[in-house]
């Protein structure tokens, strides 16, 4: 072939890699290992869009680079394939989710292979494969045996009309997406005791190479706080007490009322007859709200007075007890003391219901809003105790010690983190390996009976009781064992289950005797680089860390943490187009060949905006289309050249052609497009020094940029190299070879083809990464900006090793400088070596 026939080249090398299993790896303890991992995708029916390959391309560059650096590289891929979208599709169409899921996986696999990623396909996993979820069930059994998986009756969102349970995110203003009223219904659920690991999940973040923003999100989600538990005695019943938890015991003198959660068991006991009807109605309405709706800061404060009073333990004064939905039974004790002068939420509540506001921390104007800053204690003295004039920190210590001494409270640590509700009333998920006897007692399935396979069902609709569709599988549901009747759990595990540990199964994916071999785990872990979206900052990453720490405790993994380095790629946005009526126009109906986008049918000029890719907006770009028009190497290079990997960037199809032209220049640098043979300018000769300097500067720049994942600037360096070499009448073959090795992680297909044309029979995938000579990589000439009184006036090209006196003479001799300082006195000349010279004149 004479020209750069990318379709033919890419198919050729993808077939070669697959046939020769080029990227298959056996973990070799005698070599350095590098485990680079993508957050594995959910194979939706829509297939990939061009935003997906961004992270995959980055990890592939790293994987190819590390192989060439001599590492034993583990770079696998798989499918997070259980979940609600496939089940919903099955409910609408009657197609079994296994069929649609497999079809989607096949599409994703084809698309990913078309991009030339160097995955070890022999390690492919699928969370819906019984050979995989057998071990998900096994891990659950270990949690159950250690008391970390337990049954608990929890309220869920239930739509009586749709006969289904809904996630919090699916409920809006108390209604489902069909507009039907949703109620909160208690159901027996599996819970995982993640709270037992709260301190370790918090503390061990310190040793991880993660973005600080992600660490903060995890810390905030765990929400560790130190404070005190305090008992408030009921005014009408000295034996009755309500315990609260507060992080601000120093503000006890400012507590002017109490608030109980609508679910608090004391509500029914203390509510007086004249207030009972209002309180019961209020509590009933709160049951229909999600926790998110109840705690939203901007929402209007509501509540009901119970008619009861409690005694403030520090001053003996009675304070009213209210019930309000913004207090949750799941956090703290389900009861709070309200200090409206120093908590904005309490201030708004007190202002609305005309409750007292007493300032106990100096500073601020509490008539306008709560003062939440620091200060000294005021109005905090009684016959019992006093903390006036102390700072906040000292007041906390003194009042907590006093409460402990009086038997009225004690120091306490609390967490926002709740135990993980692990049940889903769904079909398309992992069945629980649990049997219940007729009294409802749970018994683990024997490990030899795993996996408990998901039964085939024709009816995917939820049972009328609100149970999952598995309640319809009567033959599967009942188990006769040792003359007794048992029932299987009709719930399934959440989609998070399979993704909690998949990185471990990659180490030993075909092991049917154990989830993985411990020696393979010891060599392969931890994951050295984990790349994925920041949207997984809390749930997936927190859940995976929890399971990993549990597996560490029972001796199945050798590291305390699964992912040593985490990198979040930025989102790729797309241009959306609207017509004159403001209606979105699908990208297929747009002519982008001119300066302005036009509608292909009407010729109307369209208005552009940059938005998140969405099928609704018609701005989703299918990578198949880009690959067909420009090739996989172009797509890979373009996504890395758009800007810093971590930044959010707009996709613009009109810019892709520029990257494609660069690859054509690479081709023409080596291949004579008239003859299809090696270019006659390429000689097997010792390269001249200037060519060596250009090469070594390029190698140094690309090497450093790969290490820091600064791929856009690495590509810029390669563009400079190619543009310079194209203009030369002679090029050294060895220089061309080393450049192709540097290019290969970014554009592997064209690099392999040109490597072969340079006379190499083997793939370049395991060729040593070229080293650079530090001396040759240094610039011999540098550009020095010349400023006068801080304003740029000129630039000089000077030797890199020029001394200060010689540079001074060149600056004074520069014509632009001479004109700018004419008739003025040079008071000072400031030199910043190899960076700039600034003349101070007056």
Buried (B, 14 or more C-beta within 10 A) or exposed (E): EEEBBBEEBBBBBBEBBEEEEBBEBEBEEEEEBBBBBBBBBBBBEEBBBBBBBBBBBBBBBBBBBBBBBEBBBBBBBBBBBBBBBBBBBBBEEEBBBBEBBBEBBEBBBEBBBBBBBBBBBEBBBBBBBBBBBBBBBBBBBBBBEEEBBBBEEBBBBBBEEBBBBBEEEBBEEBBBEEEEEBBBBEBEBBBBBBBBBBEBBBEBBEEBEBBEEBBEBBEEBBBBBEBBBBBBBBBEEEEBBBBBBBBBBBBBBBBBBBBBBBBBEBBEEBBEEEBBEBBBEBBEEBBBBBBEBBBEEEEEBBBBBBBBBBBBBBBEBEBBBBBBBBBBBEBBBBBBBBBBBBBEBBBBBBBEBEBBBBBBBBBBEBEEEBBBEEBBBBBBBEEEBBBEEBBBEBBBBBBBBBBEEEEBBEBBEBBBBBBBBBBBBBBBBBBBBBBBEEEEEBEBBEEEEBBBEBBEBEEBBBBEEBBBBBBBBEEBBEBEEEEEEBBBBBBBBBBBBBBBBBBBBBBBBEBEEEBBBBEBBEBBBBBBBBBBBBEBBBBBBBBBBBBBBBBBBEEBBBBBBBBBBBBBBBBBBBBBBBBEEEEBBEBEBBEBEEEEBBBEEEEBBBBBBBBBBEEEBBBBBBBBBBBEBBBBBBBBBBBBBBBBBEEEBBBBBEEBEEBBEBBBBBBBBBBBEEEEEBBEBBEEEEBEEEBBBBBBBBBBBBBBBBEEBBBBBBBBBBBBBBEEBBEBEEBBBBBBBBBBBBBBBBBBBBBBBBBBBBEBEEBBBEBEBBEBEEEBBBEEEBEBBBBBBEEEBBEBEBEEEBEEEEBBEBBEEBEEBEEBBEEEEBEEBEBEEBEBBBBBBE
